[in-house]
Amino acid sequence: MAASRVGTFGGGILGKPEPMALLVVLQTTFLLALLSLRTYQSEVLSEPLPVTSDSLTVSISSTHQRLHLQWNVHNLPYQELKMIFQIEISRINTSNVIWVENYSTTVRWNHALHWSWESELPLECATHFVRIRGVVDDAKIPRPRFWSYWSSWKEVDVRSSLGEDRLSVFPKDKLVEEGSNVTVCYVSRSHQKNISCFLDGVQIQGDQLDPNVCAFTLNNVPFVRETGTNFYCEMNQGEIPEGIVLFVSKVLEEPKDFSCETQDFRALNCTWDPGSDTGLTKHPSQSYTLFESFSGKKTLCKHKNWCDWQVTQHSQEMYNFTLVAENYLRRRSVSTVFNLTHQVRPMNPFNVSFKNVHATEATVMWKAHSIGNNFILLCQVELNSEGKVIQQHNVSIKVNGEYLLNELKPDTKYVTRVRCANANHFWKWSEWIGQNLITSEAAPSEAPDVWREVKSVPGCLMVTLFWKPLPKWHANGKILFYNVVIENLGEPSKSKLLSIPAPANSTELTLDQGSYQIHITAHNSVGTSPASVIVIPGDLGNKEVEEERVKGTEDGFSLSWKPQSGDVLGYLVEWCDHPWDPLCDLQWENLGPNTTGTMISSDAFRPGVRYNFRVYGISTKRIAYLLEKKTGYSQELAPSVSPQAVMSNLTSHSVTLSWKDYATESQPGFIQGYYVYMKSKAKQCHPGFEKAVLSDDSVCCKCVINDPEQKTLVMENLQPESSYEFLVTPYTSVGAGPHGAFTKVTTPGEYSYTLMRFLLPLIFCVLFITVVCYLKSQWMKENCYPDIPDPYKSSVLSLIKSKENPHLTIMKVNDCIPDAIEVVNKPEGNKMQFLGTRKSLTEMELTKPACFYLLPTENYLGPGPHICFENFTYNQAASESDCCGRVTVSPTAPPSQLELLTSPENLLKALEKNYMNSLEEIPAGETCLNYVSQLASPMSGNKESLLTNPPLPAVCSEYKMQMAIPLGLASPPSSESSSVSSITLLDQGEHHG
């Protein structure tokens, strides 16, 4: 058809007139022109908008570490056009892109655009580069849309303005929140690599950005102090470091418990909990602003936790408050909506007082502030005693209120408090207002708790009464004194009253052997308490009770006893809180008649102390009798002292150990037995012993004694002449006692022990005899070896009659007048050769002393009385046993002859004359010199009587000479008829002084 139209159309043209063809040409031309216009418009709009680099500027804020960008867009087709700008930021070099962000905004004709970016790394630590491009994002411009060309890079280099400092640290005075991440860096102008950095004194490591810059990332920084956290770096030790102060504030919290209320409908008081204070030394705390949305008003609050808002009369009832908290880093807000009449908190009540105060009741009165005629107040009355709420009551009032308090205790201090609230719409109570109340006194309501301690002494009883102070709720006032009435049950008419002022709690009484009933009452200013009655019998009748052990716990001692078959008023348990103290601090507890056990507890109980308990029954006659004894520890401890073992009965094979003086009762636990340790060189332990290792790692043998009463042990099977060491330690249920020093002992040998059994008695006997002899030394001396007589004190001198000196004190040879001298020859015998041999008399055997025999000449048949002169001092003798010089005198001789013979001069001359001849050879027969003296006769008389009455033969009496006869004396002249022998005399050379 088209083709046909075209063909028809063509035929028409060819065959018809030209106007038709002209119309077709015009249509075609219009279509071509319209197409060309659309194509032009499309090409124009598809070209990028011109954003020249000259229009982009970058500024720096070092305080906040921000880059601020500003640019313009020219040749806008419209007055306003929405566009998107893409911003790229590079660090150190342009290829290191660290930030890309699309920024959408509305571009206005001839208006500059602004954008800022905060850098984590301080801007002073690296060079930054910025560029920008844009794209239209507006419905006015059809799609497709294309990005413009990038602007040229803008370089930001802050290091060029740092100055000439060798070392710098950034950022300066940085403020961050607690828990934030912070990047710190230093910039060095030297090439030293030994730079050390410290955070509050602790060295940290960083990342080297370039040879002169090092960055440190601090993660989750804590709040340390309000003055900030110190970060510093130093190039060399000892140089002044370079650093910064990093201010870390606490995180700003959202206000809590935000509410508003009124007391008088004139002002609103809004309160909240601000949380942590974010203030620092160089940065103030957060601020608070109160905004009310209905009225559009706001106020800057002067306080951190409350703010006042003035209420205008006849203003709105509904309020919508928003509280905004703000600091340098953060902003927080919270809101509340309320009706003013529903949030009324009345003012505090006042004028609290009392009336009609008695021992058990009182009336409390108070006043309250009115909040309006249409409002009723609900008030709460609270009664407190010793920090505890006793009573609580609610009372509805308008202005004045009062309430009767009853069931009170006498003489008790109470605290009465009152508060009020809105009864129509309860919101909050007002503050408490209080007043003290003390009730009146009353008579004591309970009898004192009384106990006694009785000691029996000859002829009387010593009774100590104890009573406990009445509890406050029973005393009903201050106790002034106690009355003690002592009644003799044998003589009731004889009673005695004692008044004991408080606060005494005991008294001592002396009673005879009779029975007494004692009444104790307590008195205060109002009256008297009931009486406590106790009976002291004349016969205590204490029976022996076996002591039982009990185990204590942290709670105390659990005691139990057997119930009594008869009627009892109750039971009583007695103990001492301080048993180590002589005063004891006696304690007791009264229990009912149906009680058979109790728990005794006291704050005074201490571990390692033994406590003794006594359980008494109280009969219906109020007489106490002992039932049971118990003892125990609240907590047992190991023994604190070990016994000192004593060794006895030591033999070569055994020894006895004993520790009888060890006191088990004073130990901090029940002694269950003993450990006996033995050390020896033997490797095997004796029977009954086992090996044990001590605390010093030494090995020994141990024997266990399970009987605490056994305090001796016989160690047998020991080796002779061996060393052993012993140690005894007690043990309780907790452990053993301390290990002290071992006691050493060495066993004797078998034979030496037997020998000692005989030597010891012998030594004892010798010592005994020595002691006796020493005590009897004077007697022994007088009888065994008497002293040499003093010539000045000799009794012989008193018998010698001197011719010249009647007061003779020294006996001389010339003064001696012998009665008779007779030289007698004895039978022949062996001759003694003296001359030439010169033997001393000490070399001879002297069996008898040398004597002078004083003999009569008439009818003389044998030896008569004679005196023997012996000198043991010089050890000399005249001759052998019976060598005496005898001078024979006739009884009828005249006195002149007697005097001649008896004269010492004549005698000496006679002896001297024949001395040399007689010394040459002495006949075998012994020659004696008989010397008759006045001393020979026990009778007194003169020479005549001595000669006429010669003495009977008698034993020689001995006289100890003090002088020796000098050498040179001669013997009497010898003749055939007389047969005179020579006398052996002492040579001067043989005289021993």
SULBELCOR-V90441 format. One record per pair of residues at least 24 apart in sequence whose C-alpha atoms are under 8 Angstrom apart, sorted by the first residue. I is the first residue (numbers start at 1). GAP is how many residues later the second one is. Records with the same first field share a line. If there is no record, write none. Layout:
I = GAP, GAP
This chain:
46 = 98, 99, 100
47 = 99
48 = 98, 99, 100, 101
49 = 26, 86, 99
50 = 24, 25, 98, 99
51 = 82, 83, 97, 98, 100
52 = 99
53 = 98, 99
56 = 95, 98
57 = 97
58 = 96, 98
62 = 61, 109
63 = 108, 109, 110, 111
64 = 54, 110
65 = 53, 54, 55, 57, 58, 106
66 = 50, 51, 52, 53, 57
67 = 49, 50, 51, 52
68 = 46, 47, 48, 49
69 = 44, 45, 46, 47
70 = 42, 43, 44, 45
71 = 41, 42, 43
72 = 38, 39, 40, 41
73 = 34, 36, 37, 39
74 = 35, 36
76 = 33
78 = 31
79 = 29, 30
80 = 26, 27, 28, 29
81 = 25, 26, 27, 55, 56, 57
82 = 24, 25, 54, 55, 56
83 = 24, 51, 52, 53, 54, 55
84 = 50, 51, 52, 53
85 = 47, 48, 49, 50
86 = 46, 47, 48
87 = 43, 44, 45, 46
88 = 42, 43, 44
89 = 39, 40, 41, 42
90 = 38, 39, 40
91 = 35, 36, 37, 38
92 = 34, 35, 36, 37
93 = 34, 35, 36
94 = 35, 59
120 = 62, 63
121 = 62, 63, 64, 94
122 = 48, 49, 61, 62, 63
123 = 34, 35
124 = 33, 34, 35, 38, 46
125 = 33, 34, 45, 60, 61, 62, 88
126 = 31, 32, 33, 87
127 = 28, 29, 30, 31, 32
128 = 27, 28, 29
129 = 24, 25, 26, 27
130 = 24, 25, 26
164 = 25
165 = 24
166 = 24
167 = 75
168 = 74, 75
169 = 63, 64, 73, 74, 75
170 = 74
171 = 73
172 = 72, 73, 74
173 = 71, 72, 73, 74
174 = 71, 72, 73
175 = 71, 72, 73, 74
176 = 70, 71, 72, 73, 153
177 = 71, 72, 73, 74, 152
178 = 42, 43, 44, 45, 70, 71, 72, 73
179 = 40, 41, 42, 43
180 = 39, 40, 41
181 = 36, 37, 38, 39, 40
182 = 35, 36, 37, 39
183 = 32, 33, 34, 35
184 = 31, 32, 33, 34
185 = 28, 29, 30, 31
186 = 27, 28, 29, 47
187 = 25, 26, 27
188 = 24, 25
192 = 43
194 = 41, 42
195 = 38, 39, 40, 41
196 = 37, 38, 39
197 = 34, 35, 36, 37
198 = 33, 34, 35
199 = 30, 31, 32, 33
200 = 29, 30, 31
221 = 27
222 = 26
223 = 25, 26, 27
224 = 24
226 = 53, 54, 55
227 = 53, 54, 55
228 = 52, 53
247 = 33
249 = 29, 30, 31
250 = 26, 27, 28
251 = 25, 27
252 = 24, 25, 26, 34, 73, 74, 75, 78, 79, 80
253 = 79
254 = 71, 78, 79, 80
255 = 68, 70, 77, 78, 79
258 = 76, 77, 78
259 = 77
260 = 83
261 = 79, 82, 83, 84
262 = 78, 81, 82, 83, 84
263 = 81, 82, 83, 84, 108
264 = 80, 82, 107
265 = 46, 75, 79
266 = 44, 45, 46, 47
267 = 41, 42, 43, 44
268 = 40, 41, 42, 43
269 = 37, 38, 39, 40
270 = 36, 37, 38, 39
271 = 34, 35, 36
272 = 33, 34
273 = 32
274 = 30, 31
278 = 49
284 = 43
285 = 42
286 = 39, 40, 41, 42
287 = 38, 39, 40
288 = 35, 36, 37, 38
289 = 34, 35, 36
290 = 31, 32, 33, 34
291 = 30, 31, 32, 33
292 = 27, 28, 29, 30
293 = 26, 27, 28, 29
294 = 25, 26
317 = 24
341 = 84
342 = 83, 84, 85
343 = 82, 83, 84, 85
344 = 78, 81, 82, 83, 84
345 = 76, 77, 82, 83, 84, 85
346 = 25, 74, 75, 76, 83, 84
347 = 73, 83, 84
348 = 71, 72, 82, 83, 84, 85
349 = 69, 70, 71, 81, 83, 84
350 = 83
352 = 66, 81, 82, 83
353 = 82
354 = 83
357 = 82, 83
358 = 52, 81, 82
359 = 49, 50, 51, 52, 80, 81, 82, 83
360 = 46, 47, 48, 49, 50, 79, 80
361 = 43, 44, 45, 46, 47, 78
362 = 42, 43, 44, 77
363 = 39, 40, 41, 42
364 = 38, 39, 40, 41
365 = 35, 36, 37, 38
366 = 34, 35, 36, 52
367 = 32, 33, 34
368 = 30, 31, 32, 33, 52
369 = 30
370 = 28, 29
375 = 47, 48, 49
376 = 46, 47, 48
377 = 43, 44, 45, 46
378 = 42, 43, 44, 45
379 = 39, 40, 41, 42
380 = 38, 39, 40
381 = 35, 36, 37, 38
382 = 34, 35, 36
383 = 31, 32, 33, 34
384 = 30, 31, 32
385 = 28, 29, 30
386 = 28
396 = 27
408 = 31
409 = 30, 64, 67
410 = 29, 30, 31, 32, 63, 66, 67
411 = 27, 28, 29, 30, 31, 65, 66
412 = 26, 27, 28, 64
413 = 24, 25, 26
414 = 24
441 = 35, 36, 84, 85
442 = 34, 35, 84, 85
443 = 32, 33, 34, 80, 81, 82, 83, 84, 85, 86
444 = 30, 31, 32, 33, 78, 79, 80, 83, 84, 85, 86
445 = 29, 30, 31, 84, 85
446 = 24, 28, 29, 83, 84
447 = 74, 75, 82, 83, 84, 85
448 = 72, 73, 74, 81, 82, 83, 84
449 = 83
450 = 70, 82, 84
451 = 83, 137
459 = 53, 54
460 = 50, 51, 52, 53
461 = 49, 50, 51, 52
462 = 46, 47, 48, 49
463 = 45, 46, 47, 48
464 = 42, 43, 44, 45
465 = 41, 42, 43, 44
466 = 39, 40, 41
467 = 38, 39
468 = 37
469 = 34, 36
475 = 49
477 = 47, 48
478 = 46, 47
479 = 24, 43, 44, 45, 46
480 = 42, 43, 44, 45
481 = 41, 42, 43
482 = 38, 39, 40, 41
483 = 36, 37, 38, 39, 40
484 = 34, 35, 36, 37
485 = 33, 34, 35
486 = 30, 31, 32, 33
487 = 29, 30, 31
488 = 26, 27, 28, 29
489 = 25, 26, 27, 28
490 = 24, 25
512 = 26
513 = 25, 26
514 = 24, 25
515 = 24
533 = 89
534 = 88, 89
535 = 86, 87, 88, 89
536 = 87
537 = 86
542 = 83, 84
543 = 83
545 = 81, 82, 83, 84
546 = 82, 83
547 = 81, 82, 83, 84
548 = 80, 81, 82, 83
549 = 81, 82, 83
550 = 80, 81, 82, 83
551 = 81, 82, 83, 84
552 = 80, 81, 82, 83
553 = 81, 82
554 = 80, 81
555 = 46
556 = 43, 44, 45, 46, 49, 78
557 = 42, 43, 44, 77
558 = 39, 40, 41, 42
559 = 38, 39, 40, 41
560 = 36, 37, 38
561 = 35, 36, 54, 67
562 = 34
563 = 31, 32, 33
567 = 52, 53
568 = 25, 49, 50, 51, 52
569 = 24, 48, 49, 50, 51, 53
570 = 24, 25, 47, 48, 49
571 = 24, 44, 45, 46, 47
572 = 43, 44, 45, 46
573 = 40, 41, 42, 43
574 = 39, 40, 41, 42
575 = 36, 37, 38, 39
576 = 35, 36, 37
577 = 25, 27, 28, 34
578 = 26
579 = 31, 32
605 = 29
606 = 28, 29
607 = 26, 27, 28, 29, 30, 61
608 = 25, 26, 27, 28, 29, 59, 60, 61
609 = 24, 25, 26, 27, 58, 59, 60
610 = 24, 56, 58, 59
633 = 35, 36
635 = 34
636 = 32, 33, 34, 96, 97, 98
637 = 31, 32, 95, 97, 98
638 = 30, 31, 93, 94, 95, 96, 97, 98, 99
639 = 28, 29, 30, 32, 91, 92, 93, 96, 97, 98, 99
640 = 27, 28, 97, 98
641 = 26, 96, 97
642 = 86, 87, 88, 95, 96, 97, 98
643 = 85, 86, 87
644 = 84
645 = 81, 82, 83, 98
647 = 98
650 = 97
651 = 96, 97, 102
652 = 66, 67, 68, 69, 95, 96, 97, 98, 101
653 = 63, 64, 65, 66, 67, 94
654 = 60, 61, 62, 63, 64, 93
655 = 59, 60, 61
656 = 56, 57, 58, 59
657 = 55, 56, 57, 58
658 = 53, 54, 55
659 = 52, 53
660 = 51, 52
669 = 63, 64
670 = 62, 63
671 = 37, 59, 60, 61
672 = 34, 35, 36, 58, 59, 60, 61
673 = 31, 32, 33, 34, 35, 36, 57, 58, 59
674 = 30, 31, 32, 33, 34, 54, 55, 56, 57
675 = 27, 28, 29, 30, 53, 54, 55, 56
676 = 26, 27, 28, 29, 50, 51, 52, 53
677 = 24, 25, 26, 48, 49, 50, 51
678 = 24, 46, 47, 48, 49
679 = 45, 46, 47
680 = 43, 44, 45
681 = 42
686 = 31
718 = 29
719 = 28
720 = 27, 28, 29, 30
721 = 25, 26, 27, 28
722 = 24, 25, 26
723 = 24
788 = 172
791 = 171
799 = 136
813 = 91
814 = 90, 91
815 = 89
816 = 88
817 = 85, 86, 87, 116
818 = 84, 85, 86, 113, 114, 115, 116
819 = 35, 79, 80, 83, 112, 113, 114, 115, 124
820 = 34, 35, 67, 68, 69, 78, 81, 82, 110, 111, 112, 113
821 = 33, 64, 65, 66, 67, 68, 80, 81, 86, 108, 109, 110, 111
822 = 33, 63, 64, 65, 66, 67, 106, 107, 108, 109
823 = 61, 62, 63, 64, 65, 104, 105, 106, 107, 149, 157, 158
824 = 60, 61, 62, 63, 64, 103, 104, 105, 106, 154, 155, 156, 157
825 = 100, 101, 102, 103, 154, 155, 156
826 = 99, 100, 101, 102
827 = 97, 98, 99
828 = 95, 96, 97, 98
829 = 94, 95, 96, 97
830 = 93, 94, 95
831 = 90, 91, 92, 93, 94
832 = 89, 90, 91, 92
833 = 86, 87, 88, 89
834 = 85, 86, 87
835 = 84, 85
840 = 150
841 = 34, 35, 36, 145
842 = 33, 34
845 = 35
846 = 31, 34, 35
847 = 33, 34
848 = 32, 33, 34
849 = 28, 31, 32, 33
850 = 27, 28, 29, 30, 31, 32, 33, 34
851 = 27, 31, 32, 33, 78, 79, 105
852 = 32, 33, 34, 76, 77, 78, 79, 80
853 = 31, 32, 33, 76, 77, 78, 79, 103
854 = 32, 76, 77, 78, 79, 82
855 = 31, 33, 75, 76, 77, 95
856 = 32, 33, 34, 35, 76, 91, 94
857 = 31, 32, 33, 34
858 = 32, 33
862 = 91
863 = 90, 91
864 = 87, 88, 89, 90, 91
865 = 71, 72, 86, 87, 88, 89, 90, 91, 92
866 = 64, 65, 66, 70, 88, 89, 90, 91
867 = 64, 68, 69, 89, 90, 91, 92
868 = 88, 89, 90, 91, 92
869 = 89, 90, 91, 92
870 = 88, 89, 90, 91
871 = 89, 90, 91, 92
872 = 88
874 = 117, 118, 119
876 = 110
877 = 108, 109
878 = 105, 106, 107, 108
879 = 104, 105
882 = 44, 46
883 = 43, 44, 45, 46, 100
884 = 43, 44, 45, 46, 99
885 = 42, 43, 44, 45, 46, 96, 97, 98
886 = 41, 42, 43, 44, 45
887 = 42, 43, 44
888 = 42
891 = 56, 57
907 = 65
908 = 61, 62, 63
909 = 60, 61, 62, 63
910 = 60, 61, 62, 63
911 = 58, 59, 60, 61, 62, 71
912 = 56, 57, 58, 59, 60
913 = 56, 57, 58, 59, 60
914 = 56, 57, 58, 59, 60, 68
915 = 53, 54, 55, 56, 57, 67, 68
916 = 54
918 = 53, 63, 64, 65
919 = 63, 65
922 = 59, 60
923 = 58
926 = 55
927 = 53, 54, 55, 56
928 = 53, 55
929 = 54
